[in-house]
Amino acid sequence: MPFLGHVVGDPFDVMNSGVSGRLGALAAPILRAMMRRQVRNCQAVTYVSTAFLQRRYPARRDADVLVRPGARIGDGDLKQRNDFTVRETPVLLAVGSQEQLYKGHDQIIRVAGRLARAGVLVHVVLIGEGRYQSTLRALAAEHGVAEQIEFVGGVNHTEINGYLDRADVFLMPSMTEGLPRALVEAMARSLPAIGSDAGGIPELLEPDAVVARGDEAELESAIRRALESEQWRASQGRRNYEKAIELSALTDDARWLDFLRNFRDRGSNGQAR
């Protein structure tokens, strides 16, 4: 029987991000080896990334492979922004689950504290919910920025676009990622973004918009540069918009159906490899 695999994330990075403590870190290499073996056993494989997951979990040489990002961008989600002037108090936006801390919301809060102590006030909007939200609220109070951090919780798709349009810079300092949908959605609204070097994020952003995961000093410096340069924000916003269109083309249904038909035909003809 032929198998089709769909690779959406990296268990090695997830376990190494600290979600399961020391035991998780010890299990990470085992999980990576298991997943590599599973992917090699598939006759067809889809990846949400364009390169990162393919390197970590390569398909067998004779497998059919399709790049299919999980972020599907509709025409109504695309918006070309023309004004990149920052607000009097710049708005930094991050979207992600707070069920664990690997989306980097804790890093953003600490960096907001560092900026405030240096006289740079920002308004941070954190969209997401989960069991660590109370921890994050306490962290904001500890760093003296409780009034600057807005916890929105879960919102629907239409509301997300509204928040994206009111933001000046999008942040994704994740410790682990596949190809993050939230970042692609922000790019589709022409929003300049800063992300970590986790997973497929470097495939989406230019090098000067990428910081080392967990490096809060580098994240602070990147935010400062972004807020100080309207030219940078404008060039990144326009570039991100075009990149989102390029990625959206990879989610075309016709490509997906052709891939599935080929997989089905190989199996029915006894050509599963």
C-alpha positions as CSV (number, residue, x, y, z in Angstrom):
1,M,0.0,0.0,0.0
2,P,1.4,3.4,-1.0
3,F,1.7,6.1,1.7
4,L,1.3,9.9,1.3
5,G,3.0,12.0,3.9
6,H,2.3,15.6,4.9
7,V,5.1,17.4,6.7
8,V,4.0,20.5,8.6
9,G,6.5,20.8,11.4
10,D,9.6,19.7,13.1
11,P,9.3,17.6,16.3
12,F,13.0,18.0,16.9
13,D,12.7,21.7,17.3
14,V,9.5,21.5,19.2
15,M,11.0,19.2,21.9
16,N,14.2,21.3,22.0
17,S,12.1,24.5,22.6
18,G,11.6,23.5,26.2
19,V,7.9,22.4,26.1
20,S,8.7,19.1,27.7
21,G,11.7,20.1,29.7
22,R,14.9,18.0,29.9
23,L,13.1,14.8,28.9
24,G,11.8,16.4,25.8
25,A,15.3,17.5,24.8
26,L,16.5,14.0,25.3
27,A,13.7,12.6,23.2
28,A,14.2,15.1,20.3
29,P,16.8,13.1,18.4
30,I,14.7,10.0,18.7
31,L,11.6,11.7,17.4
32,R,13.6,13.2,14.5
33,A,14.9,9.8,13.5
34,M,11.4,8.3,13.7
35,M,10.0,11.0,11.5
36,R,12.8,10.8,9.0
37,R,12.1,7.1,8.7
38,Q,8.4,7.7,8.3
39,V,8.9,10.2,5.5
40,R,11.3,7.9,3.7
41,N,8.6,5.2,3.7
42,C,6.2,7.5,1.8
43,Q,5.8,7.3,-2.0
44,A,4.5,10.9,-2.1
45,V,5.2,13.7,0.3
46,T,3.9,17.3,0.7
47,Y,5.7,20.0,2.6
48,V,4.5,23.3,3.9
49,S,8.0,24.8,3.6
50,T,9.9,25.4,0.4
51,A,13.3,24.1,1.8
52,F,13.6,23.8,5.6
53,L,11.5,20.7,6.3
54,Q,12.8,19.1,3.1
55,R,16.3,19.3,4.4
56,R,15.3,18.0,7.9
57,Y,13.0,15.2,6.6
58,P,14.0,14.4,3.0
59,A,11.7,12.3,0.8
60,R,13.1,9.2,-0.9
61,R,14.7,9.9,-4.2
62,D,11.8,8.4,-6.3
63,A,9.0,10.0,-4.3
64,D,6.6,12.5,-5.7
65,V,7.0,15.8,-3.8
66,L,4.7,18.8,-3.6
67,V,5.3,22.2,-1.8
68,R,1.9,23.2,-0.4
69,P,2.0,26.0,2.2
70,G,-0.7,25.8,4.9
71,A,-1.4,29.5,4.5
72,R,-4.1,30.0,1.9
73,I,-4.5,33.7,1.0
74,G,-7.8,34.8,-0.6
75,D,-8.2,37.9,-2.7
76,G,-9.9,39.6,0.2
77,D,-6.9,39.0,2.4
78,L,-4.5,40.9,0.2
79,K,-4.0,44.6,0.8
80,Q,-1.4,47.0,-0.6
81,R,-0.5,49.5,2.1
82,N,0.7,52.9,1.0
83,D,1.3,54.6,4.3
84,F,4.1,53.3,6.4
85,T,4.3,56.1,8.9
86,V,4.5,54.8,12.4
87,R,2.0,55.9,15.0
88,E,2.9,58.2,17.9
89,T,3.2,55.1,20.0
90,P,4.2,52.3,17.5
91,V,2.1,49.2,17.5
92,L,3.9,45.8,17.5
93,L,1.7,42.8,16.7
94,A,2.2,39.1,17.4
95,V,-0.2,36.2,16.7
96,G,0.1,32.7,18.1
97,S,-1.0,30.2,20.7
98,Q,-0.1,30.9,24.3
99,E,-0.6,27.2,25.2
100,Q,3.2,27.0,25.2
101,L,5.8,29.7,25.1
102,Y,7.5,28.8,21.9
103,K,5.8,31.5,19.9
104,G,8.1,34.0,21.7
105,H,5.4,36.2,23.4
106,D,7.5,36.2,26.5
107,Q,10.5,37.5,24.6
108,I,8.4,40.3,23.1
109,I,7.3,41.4,26.6
110,R,10.8,41.4,28.0
111,V,12.0,43.4,24.9
112,A,9.2,45.9,25.4
113,G,10.5,46.3,28.9
114,R,14.0,46.9,27.6
115,L,12.8,49.5,25.1
116,A,10.7,51.3,27.8
117,R,13.7,51.6,30.1
118,A,15.6,53.1,27.1
119,G,12.8,55.6,26.6
120,V,11.2,53.9,23.6
121,L,7.5,53.2,24.3
122,V,5.6,50.7,22.2
123,H,2.1,49.3,22.3
124,V,2.3,45.5,21.9
125,V,-0.8,43.6,20.8
126,L,-0.7,39.8,21.5
127,I,-3.4,37.8,19.8
128,G,-3.8,34.3,21.1
129,E,-5.0,32.3,24.1
130,G,-3.8,29.4,26.2
131,R,-2.7,28.3,29.6
132,Y,0.4,30.6,29.7
133,Q,-1.5,33.8,29.3
134,S,-1.6,34.4,33.1
135,T,2.2,33.9,33.1
136,L,2.6,36.4,30.4
137,R,0.5,38.9,32.1
138,A,2.5,38.5,35.3
139,L,5.7,38.9,33.2
140,A,4.4,42.2,31.7
141,A,3.8,43.5,35.2
142,E,7.2,42.4,36.4
143,H,8.9,44.3,33.6
144,G,6.8,47.4,34.1
145,V,4.9,47.3,30.8
146,A,1.5,45.9,31.9
147,E,-0.2,49.0,30.4
148,Q,1.7,48.6,27.1
149,I,0.7,45.0,26.5
150,E,-2.7,44.3,25.1
151,F,-3.9,40.7,25.4
152,V,-6.6,40.2,22.8
153,G,-7.3,36.4,23.1
154,G,-8.7,34.5,20.2
155,V,-10.2,36.4,17.3
156,N,-11.8,35.5,14.0
157,H,-10.3,35.9,10.5
158,T,-11.9,39.2,9.7
159,E,-10.8,40.7,13.1
160,I,-7.2,39.5,12.5
161,N,-7.1,41.6,9.3
162,G,-8.2,44.6,11.2
163,Y,-5.5,44.2,13.8
164,L,-2.9,43.7,11.0
165,D,-3.9,46.9,9.3
166,R,-3.5,48.9,12.5
167,A,-0.1,47.5,13.3
168,D,3.3,49.0,12.4
169,V,5.5,45.9,12.6
170,F,4.6,42.2,12.9
171,L,6.8,40.1,15.2
172,M,7.3,36.3,15.1
173,P,10.3,35.4,17.4
174,S,9.3,31.8,17.5
175,M,11.5,29.0,18.9
176,T,10.1,26.5,16.5
177,E,8.0,26.7,13.3
178,G,7.0,25.0,10.1
179,L,5.9,27.7,7.7
180,P,3.8,30.0,9.9
181,R,0.4,31.0,8.5
182,A,0.1,34.0,10.8
183,L,3.3,35.5,9.3
184,V,2.1,34.9,5.7
185,E,-1.3,36.6,6.6
186,A,0.6,39.6,7.9
187,M,2.7,39.8,4.8
188,A,-0.4,39.7,2.6
189,R,-1.5,43.0,4.3
190,S,1.9,44.6,3.3
191,L,3.0,44.5,6.9
192,P,6.8,44.7,7.6
193,A,7.8,41.8,9.8
194,I,10.6,40.6,12.0
195,G,11.0,36.9,12.7
196,S,13.4,34.4,14.2
197,D,15.5,31.9,12.3
198,A,13.3,29.1,13.3
199,G,11.9,26.6,10.7
200,G,10.7,28.2,7.5
201,I,10.6,31.8,8.7
202,P,13.9,32.6,6.8
203,E,12.2,31.4,3.6
204,L,9.6,34.1,4.1
205,L,11.6,37.2,5.2
206,E,14.8,38.9,4.0
207,P,18.0,38.3,6.0
208,D,17.9,41.7,7.7
209,A,14.4,40.9,9.1
210,V,15.5,37.6,10.7
211,V,17.1,37.4,14.2
212,A,18.6,34.4,16.0
213,R,15.9,32.5,18.0
214,G,16.0,33.4,21.7
215,D,18.3,36.4,21.2
216,E,16.4,39.2,22.8
217,A,19.1,41.8,22.3
218,E,19.1,41.1,18.6
219,L,15.3,41.3,18.6
220,E,15.4,44.7,20.3
221,S,17.9,46.0,17.8
222,A,15.8,44.8,14.9
223,I,12.7,46.5,16.3
224,R,14.6,49.7,16.8
225,R,15.9,49.7,13.2
226,A,12.4,49.0,11.9
227,L,10.8,51.8,13.9
228,E,13.5,54.3,12.9
229,S,13.4,53.7,9.2
230,E,10.2,54.4,7.2
231,Q,12.1,53.4,4.0
232,W,12.9,50.0,5.5
233,R,9.3,49.5,6.6
234,A,8.0,50.5,3.2
235,S,10.4,48.3,1.2
236,Q,9.7,45.3,3.5
237,G,6.0,45.8,3.4
238,R,5.8,45.9,-0.4
239,R,8.2,43.0,-0.7
240,N,6.2,40.9,1.8
241,Y,3.0,41.6,-0.2
242,E,4.6,40.2,-3.3
243,K,6.0,37.2,-1.5
244,A,2.5,36.4,-0.1
245,I,1.1,36.4,-3.6
246,E,3.9,34.0,-4.7
247,L,3.2,31.6,-1.8
248,S,-0.5,31.8,-2.4
249,A,0.0,30.4,-5.9
250,L,1.4,27.3,-4.4
251,T,-1.9,26.5,-2.7
252,D,-3.8,26.4,-6.0
253,D,-6.3,23.5,-5.9
254,A,-5.5,22.3,-9.4
255,R,-1.9,21.6,-8.4
256,W,-3.1,19.7,-5.3
257,L,-5.7,17.6,-7.3
258,D,-3.1,16.7,-10.0
259,F,-0.8,15.5,-7.3
260,L,-3.5,13.4,-5.7
261,R,-4.6,11.9,-9.0
262,N,-1.0,10.9,-9.8
263,F,-0.7,9.3,-6.4
264,R,-4.0,7.5,-6.8
265,D,-3.0,6.3,-10.3
266,R,0.3,5.0,-9.2
267,G,-1.4,2.9,-6.5
268,S,-4.1,1.6,-8.7
269,N,-1.7,0.6,-11.4
270,G,0.5,-1.2,-8.9
271,Q,3.3,1.3,-9.4
272,A,3.7,2.4,-5.8
273,R,7.4,2.8,-5.3
